[in-house]
Amino acid sequence: MTQPERNQLSIPTEPIGSIPRPKNVLDAIAEHTAGTLDDAGLATVIDDAVADTIQQLQAAGSPVVTDGEQAKPSFVSYPLQGLSLAPDGAVIPFADGHTRTLPRLTAGPFRYGANAATYLAAARKHASVPVKQAVIAASALSLIYPSAGIDGYSQSQFLDDLVDGAEADIRSSLDGGADSVQLDFTEGRLSLKLDPSGGLLDTFVDLNNRVLDRFTAEERTRIGVHTCPGGDQDSVHSLDVDYVDLLPKLFRLNAGRFYLQLASETDPERVLSAVSEHSRADQRIFVGVIDPIDPRVETPEEVRDRVLTAARYIPLERLGTCDDCGFSPFADDVSTSREVAFAKVAARVRGTALAASALGA
């Protein structure tokens, strides 16, 4: 192995998850919904997109890849197939005025209709490097239970079923060969907007820890948590919430890895100081060095400088890099092109390697 290769690997760097779907995938989904394309035809189109996504991530030098969530309707809704749902659940408002609405559970029991391990198996067929798998956090799915309750199916029963399903979703991915499993926890920062007292955030952390505590300490080194202020159609839902208010409780989560949005923060050093204060020695911190919402592709030198700043606060043996969030968490988000997404990934990989070299790693 050459010295540059060693430097590149000395600071791990990973994508968060979603990559914009190509137009033929979006067209195929629409045709399948309309009944003019069968299941096999849709599966073929999606498999081709997964193969292309992984090939391009590897070509960009990514030492770890994902399937780009090409087959997921969204990062949050993949487990909800086959449930009894109404469309009028919790509404998530974004800064530009658009909203996303979660479904509302109308009857129990709650069961996962799709498992992330299925996406993992499809991705591993095409990858020659390790594959990470993103899953939705139990706290996000808890929002589909209505505040008015469900006759004959208590919230306590729902949460028990949810924790069982979330554990199985993570465990099957670990057992299926995932390099790591990432819990998407974008609702963490949003919870402080909905409830500034922090009570809702406490509930979310406790619920996710019910899941995480079912894994051994060794298994939790391969389980991470991603947090960001949302990223959909080039807008956010909670960037106006003070990050420093989230971090002390975030690091109460019993996970071994944390993927933190940082590139889009106006005062990253203030955030890094809080990360240094509140994170534990057994938690690896992946700092966001790419802003998926910014249409400009960062230079490797910009990425390098962001990493060098983070290294002043986080020990090198605990430091990694990532994108702030996925490039297209919802399938219909085409605000960023695939070409720009892959160019940003390449900049992250090259910039991280430059930083490792500068640090003498």
N, C-alpha and C positions, 0 to 999 in steps of 0.2 A: 504494500500500500504506500502511495506517495505521501509526502508531507501535506500537500494541499487537501488530499482526501481525508487525512487524519484531522486536519483543522475543521473541515466541513462537518465531520461527524461529532466533533467535540462539543458543539452546542446543538442539541436536537431541534429540528424545525418540522412543523406539521401543519397541514391544512385543517380547517375547522370542519368542513363537510361539503356543503352544497356548491355546485358549479351550475351556471345557467344551462338550461336544457336547450338543445338545438331545436330549430323550428320543426323539423320532421317529427320529433318526439311530441311536441305540443299539438301538432296536427293529428298525430296518431291517437293521442289521448282524447281529443275532441271526436274523432271518428269512432273510437271505441265507445265513448259515452252515447253517441248517436246511434249505435248499433250497426254501423257500416264497416267495422273492423273487428275481427274476432280476437279472442284471448291470445291465440298463438301469434297472430300478426302483430299485436301490440308488444308481446314479449320479445319478438325478434327485433323490432325497432329499438326498444329500450336496451336490450343486450348489446346491440351495436353501439349505442350511445355510451354505455358503461365502458366498453372496450376502448372507445376513442378517448373518453375522459381519462382513464387510467394511463393510456399510452402517452397522452399529452402531459399529464402530471409527471410521469417518469422522464419524459423528454426535457421537462423543465428542471430536472435534477432532484425532485422531491424524494427524500429517502423513505418517506411513509406516504401512502396514498389512501384515498377514500373512493367510493363509487360515484361521488359527486351528487348523491341522492337523486339520480336520474329517474328511478322508479317510484320515488315517494311523491304523493300529491303535495305534501308539505312536511317540514321537519316535525310537526306536532301531531298530525292527524293519521299517520300510518297505522297505529294500533286499533283504530276505531271502526274498522270494517265489520259489518254484521251486527252492530249494536242498535238498540232502539234509541234513535236520536231525533231531536227537533233542531231546526237551524237557528234558533233565536237564543243562543247562549251568551256568554260573557263577550263584551265588545272591547277590542283593543284599539284605542285611537293613536294615530301617528301624527307627528309634528306638522306634516304637510296637509293634514285634514282628512286623509283616507283612513279607513278602518279595516280591521279583520275581525270576524265574528266566529267564536268557537261554537261548536254544537252543544246542545243541552241533552243530557241523558234523561230519558223519560221512563225507563224501566230497567230493572236489574235482571240477572246479575251482570256485573262488569267483567268482561273477558277480553284479552288481546285478540283482535281479529287477524293481525299480521305480526310477525316477529322479525326483529332486525337481523337475526341470524340468516334469514333467507336472502337479504340483500348482501350480506357478507359473503355467503357462499358463491353468489353470482359474481362478485367482484374478484374473489381470490382466483377464479379461473383465468383471469386476464392479467394478473399482477405478478411481477417478478421481484417486488419489494414488499415489505410488511404492509398490511392493510389495517387501518383503524376503523372502528364502527361507531357512528353517532346514534344515540338513542334519546328519546324524550324523557325528561325527568318526571318522576311521579307527581311532583308539585304542579307541573303544568296541566297534567291530565286531571288533577283533582278539581280543576276549575269547571269541568263539565257537569259536576253534580250540582243540581239547582238549590238555591238558598231555601226554597219552600219545601225541600225534601221530596221523597218518592214514597208513595204508599207501599208498605210491605218490604221496603228495601232502605234500611237506615243508612245514614252517612257513615256510621261506624262499620257496617258491613261492606259498604262500597270501598272504604279505605283499606280494609283488610284484603279485599280482592285486588285492589290496585297495587298494594305492596307485593302481593304474591306475583302478579303479572309483571311488575317492574323488575323484580328479582330474576324471574325467568328470562326476561328480555336481555338483561345484562349477562346472566350466567351462560345462556346458550351462545352468545357471541364470544365470550371468553373461551368456552369449550370448543367453539367452531373455528378457533385459530386467530381471532382478532389480536393484533399487536397491543391494542388498548381499546377501551370502551369509553366514550365521551358522553356524559349527560348534558343535554342542552338545557340551561337554566336561565334563559333570557328573562323569565318572569321575576327573577330575584330583584333586580333594580326597579322593575315596574311595580313591584309590591309596595315599595316605599312611596311611590306616587299615589297608589290607591289607598294606602294606610300609612301616613307619616309616622305613626306611633311605633312602627316596627313589629306590631303584633302579627300581622299577616306574614311577614318575613320569618318570624320565629316559627310559625306554623309550617311554612314551607321547608325550613331547615330541618325541623324535627321529623317531618314526613320523609324527606329524602334520607335522613339518617336511619330511619326504620329500615329502609332498603339497604343502605350501605353497610349497616351493622350485621347483615346476614353473610357478609363476605369476610374472609380471613385477612389479616394484615398484609400478607403476601399478595393476595388477589387485589387488594385495594391499591397497590402500587401500579396496577394496570388500569385503574378506573379513574377517570378525570371528570371535572366539572367545567363547563364553558359558560361564561357570563358576558353579556353585552347589553347595550341599551336598545336592542332591536335593530334590524336592518332589512327594510322591505321597500322596494320601489324608491330607492335612494332617500329614505326617510327613517327616522328613529322614533321610539315611543317614550324613552325615559332618559335621554342624555342630559336633561335639565335637573335630574336628581343627583345630588352630591354622591359621587362614587365612594368617598371616604365613609359615608354613613352605611354603605353596604358591606364593606370589606371585613370589619370585625366579625360579623355574623357569618359571612360567606366562608371564612376559614374554620368555622365550627364544623363544617361538613367533613365527614370522615372519609375523604378521598385523598389519593396520593398525588394527583395532578390537578392543576388549575390552569385554564386557558382564559386569559384576561384581555378584553378589549383595552387598548391603550393608545394606538396610533391616532385616534380621533379625539383624544382628550386635550383640552386646552392647557392643562397644567400636569403633564405626566409625572414630573418629579414629586409633586405632592402626593399623587396616587402611589408611586413607588415607595415613598417613605412609609405610607400606611401599610403597604404590602409587607415591607420589611418588618414592621412592628408587629403585625398580627398573624402572619403566616407561620407555620410550624416547620421545624427543621426536617421533617419527613415529607414535606410537600414540595414537589417540583412546580415551578412557576413558568408557564409559557406566556410571554408578553406579546401582545399584538403589535406588530410592526408594519402592517399593511391595512389601509382603510378601504374596504370594498366599496364604500359609498362615493369616495372621491374618484371621479372619472380619470384623473391623471395617474399614470403608472409611476410609482415611486422608483427612484434610482437605487441601485445597490448601495451606493454611498450613504444615502438617507437612511436606509435600513441599518447599515453598519453603525451609524451614529446613534440610532435609537437603541440598538443593542448595547452599545458601550455605555450609554446613560443608564440603562437598566442594570448593567453589571456593577455599577457603583452602589447599588442597593440590595442586589440579590447575589449570593455566592454563585460562582461559576458552575459548581457541581449541581446546583439546583435550578439553573437557568435554561430556558428554551424559548423558542419563538413560534409565532403563529400569525394567522390573519385575525383581524378584529372579530369577524363573524363570517358566516357563510356568504357566498356571493348571490345566492338565490334560494332563500329558505322556503319560499312558496313557489310552486312550479310555474305559475303564470307571471312571475317577476322577470321581465326581460330588460330591466333598466341598465344592466351591465352585460356586455357581450362576452362570449366565451373567450374570444381573443384577448380582451383586456384582462379577464380573470387569470388566464394562464400566464400572461406577461407579468402580472403582479406576483404570482407564485414564483416565477423564475427570479424576480427581483428579491423576493424574501430569501430564497435559497442562497443566491449569490451574496447578498448583503450579510446574511448570518455567517457565511464562511469567511467573509472579509473581517467581520468582528472577531471571530475565533482566532484568526491569524494575528490581528492586532493585539489581542489579549494574550498571545503566546500559549493558547490552549493546547 
